[in-house]
């Protein structure tokens, strides 16, 4: 069973923590990140690499709003998505490359990590669809992503692919709103809010 219908989204919390660990694997994503890359300064991130970053994310997972969502296919965790207002990602806010393009209050999709066994399975657009539904329910007017667009014939490495791949964002109804660098579009999708 594939497609959007079979995917569900749950906020990262005590209950879903072990599923988050499953998706991120023993390394915590790329190089001991535990998805703290956009949330810490580079010095703090380097210092926390591995266990420290994991603890920092565990603390965030016990707060409101949740720092992100685990995406499930049937009952299996297949992806992690780090999201929230841009202000919850200080390094994104400071990034000259991915600077804010206007003041629309977007749901920033800072990271999308697909669990190893499911990579290359074409699930990413459906994962993004499910995440957009979640953001719409949370009242965001738009979702914004910062994917990589690998040059023809090139594949994105795991530490650059963490922000997602541009073609999957296009497939999920996002459009490019800026391109600060050749391989880094900023993409956005208007959300039908249900509030």
Buried (B, 14 or more C-beta within 10 A) or exposed (E): EEEBEBBBBBBBBEEBBEBBBBBBEEEBBBBBBBBBBBBBEEEBBEEBBEEBBBEBBBEBBEEEEBBBBBBBBEEEBBBBBBBBEBEBBBBBBEBEEBEBEEEBEBBBBBBBBBBEEBBEEEBBBBBBBBBBBBBBEBEBBBBBBBBBBBEEEEEBEBEBBBBBBBEBBBBBBBEBBBEBEEBBBBBBBBBEEEE
